[in-house]
Amino acid sequence: MNLENIKSSIVNNVYHIPAEKKVALHKHPKHDEIFYCIKGEGFGVLEDSEVELTVGKAFIVPAGVMHALRSDSNLYVTSFLIPVVEE
């Protein structure tokens, strides 16, 4: 396992999800995704359930799982796409 390759493959973003934004369900076949709420509140959405997000809470989505975000007001999250390590 090459740790430098893994480090360079991690993608991080910051998203603002306002109430009117519709994030479509989608998936990442080869990456787990971790969302961490930094401001506001909203929901991590899966095909059959939702996870409440408030400041300091995380929403973890395994690779290949359909997911989205939604908010009734404003939600700010950091997102980390982590490559699945196959051995």
N, C-alpha and C positions, 0 to 999 in steps of 0.2 A: 504494500500500500504506500503510495507516494503522497505524503502529507502536503507537499508544496502544490501538487496538482489539485488536491481537494481544496486547499485554501484559495487558490486562484479561480476555482469554479464556483465559489459561493457568491451569490448575487444579493445585494441588499438595496432596498428602495424605501421611500417614505410616501405614503398615500394619504390624501384627504378624500373622504367619502361623504359628500353632502347628502341631504335627504333626497334631493331630486335625482341623484345619480343611480343608475341601474347597472350593477356589475353582473354580467352574465356568468352562469355556472361554467366552469372550465376546469381543466386538470393539467398537471405537469407529470408526464409519464416517468421521468427519470430524476425528479427532485421532490424532496419533502419541502413543505413551506411552513414557516413559523411566522405568525402575525403577533405583534406586541402592541397593545393600545397605549399611546403616549398622551392622548387628549380626547375628551369627548366620550361618547358611548355609541354602541351599535351592536351588530351581531355578525358572527362568523356563520355562514350558511353552508350546510351540507345538503345532499339530495333529500334526506328525510328528517333533518333536525336542524336546530340552530344553537349556537353557543353565545351567551351574552358576553360582550366585551366592554369593560370599563378600564379606567387607567390602571396600569400595572398587570392586567390580565393578558394571557396568551391564548392563541388559537392555533393548534398544530394540525396540519393536514398531511397525511402520508402521500407519497407518490402515487399517482393514478386515481386519486379520489376527487370527484367533482366537488367544487366549492366556489364560494363567492363571499362578498361582504355587503352589508346593508346598514343604513342608519336612518333613524327618524329625525335626526338633527344634524350633527357633525361628528365625524369619526376620523381620527388621525392615528395611523398605525405605521410601524416599521415592519418590513417584510424581509425575510431571509429565505432564499432558495438554496437548499443544501443538497448536493448531489448524493444519490444513493450509492453506497460503496458495495460493490459486488465482489465477493472473494471466491 
